[in-house]
Every structure is written in structure tokens, then in C-alpha cells.
């Protein structure tokens, strides 16, 4: 896997098995002892990329801080990862390396895991404020899709710094959160720590859909 990622860095997402074998210091037949075909290798590399991304995102999501800080950390962790490994990112997203259809779409799976985790967190906070949490899941998927699309654009254009893009995206997400809370009569200072009693557990979730439950509006907290 490490040799494949190094080969990707040198040759781009269209890297061939010859280049990967050379980078690993083995012949192609030896490479094929470990992977049945290019699709098999793609899935293995994609899983390595997923592990790398999730290991960076989880601390950004679970560490304490103000609402604005937590959003910024998550956005910037994602952008920092694709900035550091752009060839790996394009390799996983484009799937042009494989020689046959791949049943698992690694990029879509990553989006789903991140969105489900965000939905769980958002749902916990909405319920703590006695607000309807039914929209947490579509809201989370929309936010994750926005960040990924902006990241795609930024990798191609590089017309601003990563920090500037992270700040722009954080503001957009926070304004959406703030508008949602204000619709329930709740005002939260984005620069003040916000905690729940008890603090809800957070984990990266494969399958978890918050169920909506609607309560009475509450006035300003936070």
C-alpha cells in the first residue's frame, strides 16, 4: 500500500501496475500474488485512504471547543488531507485505474460515514434544545457534499489558501446552524464552548439515522 501511494505521488492517478511494482521493488507477478487484479488493489488503497481520513477527522469532531472551532477543525482536517494526498484522492474518486467495474464506491462510502457521524452529533444537540431533529440527516449530507464539492474545485484551481477556504466553508455551515437554531428561538454564541449534560458519545458511524422528535421551542441558551 505504501508503495502504491508513493507511485501515485510520482505518476498520478493513472499509475500502472508496472510503476507500482517498480516502486515496491518487486515484479508484477509478485504484486499479483497479493492482489487479484487492479480492482482488488483499488479497494485496498481506497480503504487505506479511508482510514487515513477518518483518523484525522475523528479528533476534529470529538475534541472540545466552541461551535465555530469544531466546525473549522473538521472542515480543515478534510481539506488538509486531500491537499497532502491529492493523487490518492483523485485515484479513489475517479476509479479510472480499475480494469473492471468496482462494486464499492469508496468516495461515496466515505461521505456517508462522515455525514452519518455529523447527523448523530447534530441530532443530539437539536434534541437537547427540544427541537425537531428529523432534518439532521439530510442537513448533514448536504453539508458534507458541499465541503467535498468545494474541495474538488479548490484542488483544481488553487486560487486561495486552504485556511481561507476552510474559513469560508465554516462560516457558511455556521450560518446554516445558527439559522436553524434561531428558528426555534435559540441563540448560541459560536465563540463560546457549548456542552451538553451529559455529553453525548460520538463515534464514526456506519449505519445510524437520527429519528426526529419534536418538542416545544426553548429560548436562548449557550
C-alpha positions in Angstrom: 0.0 0.0 0.0 2.8 2.4 0.9 4.5 1.7 -2.4 1.2 2.3 -4.3 0.7 5.7 -2.6 4.3 6.6 -3.5 3.8 5.6 -7.1 0.6 7.6 -7.2 2.5 10.7 -6.0 5.1 10.2 -8.8 2.8 9.2 -11.7 -0.6 10.5 -10.8 -4.0 8.6 -10.6 -3.4 6.9 -14.0 -0.5 5.0 -12.5 0.0 1.5 -13.9 0.9 -1.8 -12.3 4.4 -1.7 -13.7 5.1 1.6 -11.9 3.6 0.2 -8.7 5.7 -3.0 -8.9 8.8 -1.0 -9.6 8.2 1.3 -6.6 7.7 -1.8 -4.4 10.9 -3.3 -5.7 9.1 -6.4 -7.0 8.0 -7.9 -10.3 4.3 -7.7 -11.5 3.8 -11.5 -10.8 4.8 -10.9 -7.2 2.4 -8.0 -7.0 -0.4 -10.1 -8.3 0.2 -12.7 -5.5 -1.2 -10.0 -3.1 -3.9 -8.6 -5.3 -6.1 -10.5 -7.8 -6.3 -7.5 -10.2 -6.4 -3.7 -10.4 -9.8 -3.6 -8.9 -8.6 -5.5 -5.8 -5.7 -3.1 -5.5 -8.0 -0.1 -5.9 -10.2 -1.3 -3.0 -7.2 -1.9 -0.7 -5.7 1.5 -1.5 -9.2 3.1 -1.1 -9.5 1.5 2.4 -6.1 2.9 3.3 -7.2 6.3 2.3 -10.4 6.0 4.3 -8.5 5.0 7.4 -6.2 8.0 6.9 -9.0 10.4 6.5 -11.1 9.1 9.4 -8.1 9.0 11.8 -7.7 12.8 11.2 -11.4 13.7 11.2 -12.3 11.9 14.4 -10.2 14.1 16.8 -11.5 17.2 15.0 -15.1 16.1 15.7 -14.8 14.8 19.2 -12.4 17.3 20.8 -13.9 20.1 22.9 -14.1 23.7 21.7 -16.5 26.4 20.6 -19.0 25.5 17.9 -17.1 27.6 15.4 -13.8 25.9 16.3 -15.3 22.4 16.0 -16.7 23.1 12.5 -13.5 24.7 11.4 -11.3 21.8 12.6 -13.5 19.2 10.8 -13.5 21.2 7.5 -9.8 22.0 7.7 -8.8 18.4 8.6 -10.6 17.2 5.4 -9.1 19.8 3.2 -5.6 19.3 4.7 -5.8 15.6 3.9 -6.8 16.0 0.3 -4.1 18.7 0.0 -1.4 16.4 1.3 -2.6 13.4 -0.8 -4.2 14.9 -4.0 -3.1 11.9 -6.2 -4.6 9.4 -3.7 -7.8 11.4 -3.6 -8.2 11.6 -7.3 -7.2 7.9 -7.6 -10.1 7.0 -5.3 -12.7 9.4 -6.7 -12.1 8.8 -10.4 -11.7 5.0 -10.2 -10.1 5.1 -13.7 -7.3 2.8 -12.6 -9.5 -0.3 -12.3 -9.8 -2.8 -15.2 -13.4 -3.8 -14.4 -16.4 -2.3 -12.5 -15.9 -1.9 -8.8 -19.0 -2.7 -6.7 -17.8 -0.5 -3.8 -17.6 3.3 -4.3 -15.0 4.3 -1.7 -15.6 8.0 -2.1 -19.4 7.7 -1.6 -18.9 5.4 1.4 -16.6 7.9 3.0 -19.1 10.7 2.5 -21.8 8.5 4.0 -19.8 7.7 7.1 -18.9 11.3 7.7 -22.4 12.5 7.1 -23.9 9.9 9.5 -21.5 10.9 12.2 -22.3 14.6 11.7 -26.0 13.8 11.7 -25.7 11.9 15.0 -24.0 14.9 16.6 -26.4 17.4 15.2 -29.4 15.3 16.2 -28.1 15.1 19.8 -27.8 18.8 20.1 -31.2 19.5 18.5 -32.9 17.1 20.8 -31.1 18.7 23.8 -32.6 22.0 22.7 -36.0 20.3 22.4 -36.0 21.0 18.7 -37.1 18.7 15.8 -34.1 16.5 14.9 -35.8 14.9 11.8 -33.8 17.1 9.4 -30.4 16.3 10.9 -29.5 13.5 8.4 -30.3 15.4 5.2 -28.7 18.5 6.6 -25.5 16.6 7.4 -25.4 15.0 4.0 -25.9 18.4 2.3 -23.0 19.9 4.4 -20.6 17.1 3.6 -21.5 17.2 -0.1 -20.8 21.0 -0.1 -17.4 20.6 1.5 -16.4 17.8 -0.9 -17.5 19.8 -4.0 -15.6 22.8 -2.8 -12.6 20.7 -2.1 -12.7 19.3 -5.7 -12.9 22.8 -7.1 -10.1 24.0 -4.8 -7.7 21.2 -5.8 -8.1 22.1 -9.4 -8.0 25.9 -9.1 -5.8 26.6 -6.0 -7.0 30.2 -6.2 -7.0 30.7 -2.4 -5.2 29.3 0.6 -6.6 26.2 2.4 -7.1 28.3 5.5 -9.2 30.9 3.6 -11.4 28.1 2.1 -11.8 26.5 5.5 -12.9 29.8 7.0 -15.4 30.5 4.2 -16.9 27.0 4.5 -17.0 27.2 8.2 -19.0 30.5 8.0 -21.5 29.0 5.6 -22.1 26.0 7.8 -22.3 28.0 11.0 -24.8 30.5 9.4 -26.9 27.5 8.5 -26.7 26.1 12.0 -27.4 29.5 13.5 -30.5 30.0 11.3 -31.8 26.6 12.3 -31.4 27.3 16.0 -32.9 30.8 15.7 -36.0 29.3 14.1 -36.5 27.5 17.4 -35.9 30.7 19.4 -32.4 29.6 20.4 -29.3 31.9 20.2 -25.9 30.3 20.6 -22.6 32.3 20.7 -20.3 30.5 18.2 -17.2 31.6 20.1 -18.3 30.2 23.5 -17.9 26.5 24.4 -21.2 24.6 24.1 -21.6 21.4 26.1 -24.4 19.0 26.8 -25.2 17.4 30.1 -24.3 14.6 29.8 -22.1 15.0 26.8 -23.3 12.6 24.1 -21.0 9.9 23.0 -19.6 10.4 19.5 -18.3 7.7 17.2 -17.8 7.3 13.5 -20.9 5.5 12.5 -21.5 3.2 9.5 -25.3 3.0 9.9 -27.1 5.4 12.2 -30.1 7.6 11.2 -31.3 10.0 13.8 -35.1 9.8 14.3 -36.9 13.1 14.5 -38.8 14.0 17.6 -40.4 17.4 18.0 -40.6 19.3 21.2 -41.6 22.8 22.3 -39.3 25.7 21.4 -36.9 27.0 24.0 -35.5 30.4 24.4 -31.8 31.4 24.2 -29.2 29.1 25.7 -25.4 28.8 25.3 
